[in-house]
């Protein structure tokens, strides 16, 4: 069974630009989560999508947004990039069939110059 | 506020010796508890979880964790450490009525030969 996949693996942008990160969940998983792992800040919850809807968001500004597609894959968009957005962005998926475990992808490392 | 504490930034242990990585949490109700491991430049890999039942949970790669409700702790253990266990370990909690994970700050485990 293929795991969670994310693309690209690395992304370099400059301040003010927009970044788009992509995630494909494990087959059969309908829930996708996004987390940010920034140096010194640990892992923080960003967004949760389920069945195409945003269900919850963490304490991040509105320039962090995303969506979930009918095939349950997801995109994270970060607008007006700031230097402090440099981080590893992790996507996780979960099945809603009584499973509680979130399975993580390898992440996208975003560097904002 | 809900939180997870990993009091040790780093744990050093000799190969073959038992290891313990500590985790305590401050969450009301009966949360779900998880341990994940992160190798350099990789995503998070699920090790084990506690939902309900036996307080001693066994997981991947010989790891186990002991849930102690009175001490609100969920310490990760392994009877005999391997050099290949050297990595960053995260404890995470899923509060009741929530689907996001709250992570501890991580503990770096260094197993010396």
Interface residues (C-beta under 8 A of the other chain):
Chain A: X4 X6 X31 X33 X35 X42 X43 X44 X45 X48 X55 X56 X58 X90 X92 X94 X100 X101 X102 X103 X104 X105 X106 X107 X109
Chain B: X32 X34 X36 X41 X42 X43 X44 X45 X46 X49 X51 X90 X92 X94 X98 X99 X100 X101 X102 X103 X104 X105 X106
